[in-house]
Amino acid sequence: MIRVIVADDQLIVRTGLSVLLGSAEDITVVGEAANGEEAVRLTRELRPDVVCMDIRMPVMDGITATAAITTDDSLHGDVLILTTFDIDEDIFAALEAGAAGFLLKGADEDTLLDAVRSVARGGGTLDQRLTRRILQEFGRRRPAPSPASPQPRSVQLATPLTTRELEVLHLLAQGLSNAEMATRLFVEQTTIKYHLAGLLQKTASRDRLQAVLWGIRNGFIDVDAHTENRP
């Protein structure tokens, strides 16, 4: 059973999310928080697998709460950011704080449930509607290469990525699910899971979101290629 805490300052939203998540046979909502401070306290007390976190809350915002949870080695729960906002500075601050993924609150029921399950499994999640804009923003923030510094692809891995693992990394950057990647590569989902596990292990990434960020920072994902001429 996946144990979840829902943190949102709006009672109607918090209750609605709790009812929706609790309707799934494999998910149970163990606590609700009206602000980030409560979310951190309940995470320490209740030891959830996933914390569904709003960003803008009183007392302590969701970004600060996310950082408090992800930097506490005694806690194992991952944070899924749920926001009504599209792309803004808060999203990137949440990613840098260690969020395992994010989703717009307008996502349908199945998408939300699948996102919680993915985060609970350590897979993280990327909202496909936001992936292109995330890549654009990280590309904009990417520092210009210096002649005195090594090129990004000079990063040394103990075991190099295989061709298939690189393909999976690029498909992750498009926000594709395991099923969609399997269709694109004409393989079974179990094969995708195998290569994804290898990718995460070799890059020391906690989840697929962190793997994409790793790929961008180290030059394995061409941001311009992934954002050019796409709607």
Long-range contacts (C-beta under 8 A, 24 or more apart in sequence): 1-26, 1-27, 1-28, 2-26, 2-27, 2-28, 2-49, 2-50, 2-116, 2-117, 2-120, 3-28, 3-30, 3-46, 3-47, 3-48, 3-49, 3-50, 4-28, 4-29, 4-30, 4-48, 4-49, 4-50, 4-51, 4-52, 4-116, 5-29, 5-30, 5-31, 5-32, 5-33, 5-39, 5-42, 5-43, 5-46, 5-48, 5-50, 5-51, 5-52, 5-77, 6-31, 6-32, 6-33, 6-52, 7-32, 7-33, 7-34, 7-35, 7-36, 7-38, 7-39, 7-51, 7-52, 7-53, 7-54, 7-57, 7-62, 7-65, 8-33, 8-34, 8-52, 8-54, 8-57, 8-82, 9-34, 9-35, 9-54, 9-56, 9-57, 9-58, 10-54, 13-54, 13-105, 17-52, 17-82, 17-112, 20-109, 20-112, 20-113, 21-52, 21-112, 21-113, 21-116, 24-113, 26-117, 27-113, 27-116, 27-117, 34-58, 35-59, 35-60, 36-60, 36-61, 36-62, 36-64, 36-65, 36-68, 37-65, 39-65, 39-69, 40-65, 40-68, 40-69, 43-69, 43-75, 43-77, 44-72, 44-74, 44-75, 47-75, 47-76, 47-77, 48-77, 49-76, 49-77, 49-78, 49-119, 49-120, 50-77, 50-78, 50-79, 50-80, 50-116, 50-119, 50-120, 51-77, 51-78, 51-79, 51-80, 52-80, 52-82, 52-116, 53-79, 53-80, 53-81, 53-82, 53-94, 53-99, 54-81, 54-82, 54-83, 55-81, 55-83, 55-85, 55-90, 55-91, 55-94, 56-85, 56-90, 62-94, 63-90, 63-93, 63-94, 63-97, 64-97, 66-94, 66-97, 66-98, 66-99, 67-97, 67-98, 69-98, 70-97, 70-98, 70-99, 71-98, 78-119, 78-120, 78-122, 78-124, 78-206, 78-207, 79-119, 80-115, 80-116, 80-119, 80-125, 82-112, 86-130, 86-133, 87-130, 87-133, 87-134, 87-137, 91-130, 91-134, 92-137, 92-138, 92-141, 95-209, 95-213, 99-209, 100-124, 100-125, 100-206, 100-207, 100-209, 100-210, 101-125, 101-126, 101-127, 101-207, 101-209, 102-126, 102-127, 102-130, 103-127, 104-129, 104-130, 114-177, 119-207, 122-206, 122-207, 123-196, 123-207, 123-208, 124-206, 124-207, 124-208, 124-209, 124-210, 125-207, 125-208, 125-209, 126-172, 126-175, 126-208, 126-209, 126-212, 127-175, 128-174, 128-175, 128-176, 130-175, 131-173, 131-174, 131-175, 132-226, 132-227, 132-230, 135-173, 135-216, 135-221, 135-223, 135-226, 135-227, 136-223, 136-227, 138-213, 138-216, 138-223, 139-216, 139-223, 139-224, 139-227, 142-216, 142-217, 142-223, 151-219, 152-217, 152-218, 152-219, 152-220, 153-218, 153-219, 153-220, 155-218, 155-219, 157-202, 157-203, 158-202, 159-202, 160-202, 161-198, 161-199, 161-202, 161-203, 161-220, 162-195, 162-198, 164-195, 165-195, 165-198, 165-199, 165-202, 166-220, 167-195, 168-192, 168-195, 168-196, 168-199, 169-199, 169-211, 169-212, 169-215, 169-220, 169-221, 170-215, 170-221, 170-226, 172-196, 172-208, 172-211, 172-212, 172-215, 173-212, 173-215, 173-216, 173-221, 173-226, 174-226
